[in-house]
Amino acid sequence: MKFNKKLENIKTYEAGKPIELVVREFGIESKDIVKLASNENPYGCSPKVQKAVTQIVSNMALYPDDSMLKLKSALQKRFDVTDENLIIGSGSDQVIEFIMHAKADSNSKILINSVTFAMYEIYAKHVGAEVIRTTSQEHNLEEFYELYKSEKPEIIFLCTPNNPTGDAIDSVDMLAFLEKIDEDTLVVIDGAYMEYGAFKDKRKSVAPKELVEKFSNVIYLGTFSKAYGLGGMRVGYGIASAPIIKELYKLRPPFNITTLSLEAASIALEDEEFVVNSISSCFSEMQRYEAFATEQKIEMIESYTNFVTLLLPENKNSTELADALLRKGMIVRDLSGYGMNAIRVTVGTPEQNSRFFELTEQLL
Ligand SMILES: *Cc1c(COP(=O)(O)O)cnc(C)c1O
C-alpha cells in the first residue's frame, strides 16, 4: 500500500522505555525497576489531585466540558492572561502539532537548536517542512539571528530550559532577540521546564504575560507533565496573542482533553506548595549528581531542569552504559541519537539517585 510520501523520512519517536517493557524483556520485577528516563516528577502529583480525580470518576460516561472552563480560569488566574490568549492541548506536544499545521507547509523552513526536543523535527516532517539547525550545542541567539536572516524560517523554536541539555537562556537576551524578529515569523518559547529554571535563577524566568503584551508573533508553551507530575494525564497549554490562538483553535479536535485530565490539571494549579517542594528537593538532590560527576571525572552540563546530562569520556560509550544500566533495571536516556556521547538522567528520589550512583560506579 502506498502512504503519504512525507512519512518516508519520519522515524517513529522513541519515548523513554516504560517500566512494563523492562519487566517483560528482562524479567525484572517492577518494584526493582527505577525509571529516570522521561523527566517525570519522582514525587508524583499533589495528593489533592488524586483525591479530586477519584471523586469525579463516575462522570466518565459524559463527554468532557469542551469549553474547559475550570482549567482555563485557573490558567488565566495563574498567568494573568485572558481566555483569548489560551489553548489547551493533549500535552504541549499537541500544541506544537497545531502550530506546525497552522504555520508551515512543504515550502517552509523551521529553525531549531542543534540539540533540542526531538518532536519539533517530527512535526515539521508531518507537513513536509525543512528543518534548519544551529551548530552550537547551547542556544546561541546570535547564530539563531544569522540563520533567521539568511534562511527566512516560518517558525523558530527556542526551548528554554532546553531538553536534553538542561541549559537555559537569560530572559533579557531572549527579549532582545524577539525584538529583532519580524511579525510574520512565529517564535515558539517552549517552557516545559520553566518552573525549574525560574526557581533556580530568576534571570531565566520568562513571563508569558509579558511575551503576549509585547509580541504578536510569540507563543509560550507550558505543560503539566514535568513539575506538576501529571505526565500520564496529557495536559499542556499555549499562551499567545488572540489572533494566533484563534488559528490554532481551528485545528483542535473537539474534546481533546479528558474530564479526569481537566480536573487533575485544575487542582494541580491550586497546590503550588507541592510543586515548589518537588522542585526544591530536585535541586538539592542534583548537588549529589554534581559531586558524583566530579568524583567519576564525568562532565555534567549545568542544569536548570529536573534532569542532568552527563557527558562521558571518550573511552566510555553512552549506548553501552545505558544498556548495561537497563539490564540492572535502571532506565536512563542514551543521547547518542542526538549525536552526543552522553546520558540524560532524571533527578529522582534520594533512594533512586543512590541506586543510580551505585550501579553506574560499578559499570564505569
Ligand atoms: C516533555 C516536553 C514537552 C511536552 O510534554 P507533554 O507531555 O506533551 O506536555 C515539550 N517540550 C519539551 C522540551 C519537553 O521536554
The ligand as a MOL file (V3000), in Angstrom:
LIG
                    3D

  0  0  0     0  0            999 V3000
M  V30 BEGIN CTAB
M  V30 COUNTS 15 15 0 0 0
M  V30 BEGIN ATOM
M  V30 1 C 8.2400 16.9800 27.9860 0
M  V30 2 C 8.3840 18.0650 26.9990 0
M  V30 3 C 7.3040 18.6380 26.3020 0
M  V30 4 C 5.9000 18.2240 26.3180 0
M  V30 5 O 5.4090 17.3110 27.0200 0
M  V30 6 P 3.8720 16.9530 27.0440 0
M  V30 7 O 3.8430 15.8000 27.9420 0
M  V30 8 O 3.4470 16.6680 25.6320 0
M  V30 9 O 3.1760 18.1760 27.5690 0
M  V30 10 C 7.5340 19.6950 25.4620 0
M  V30 11 N 8.7530 20.1860 25.2970 0
M  V30 12 C 9.8010 19.6770 25.9260 0
M  V30 13 C 11.1150 20.2930 25.7080 0
M  V30 14 C 9.6640 18.5980 26.7970 0
M  V30 15 O 10.7440 18.0800 27.3900 0
M  V30 END ATOM
M  V30 BEGIN BOND
M  V30 1 1 1 2
M  V30 2 1 2 3
M  V30 3 2 2 14
M  V30 4 1 3 4
M  V30 5 2 3 10
M  V30 6 1 4 5
M  V30 7 1 5 6
M  V30 8 2 6 7
M  V30 9 1 6 8
M  V30 10 1 6 9
M  V30 11 1 10 11
M  V30 12 2 11 12
M  V30 13 1 12 13
M  V30 14 1 12 14
M  V30 15 1 14 15
M  V30 END BOND
M  V30 END CTAB
M  END
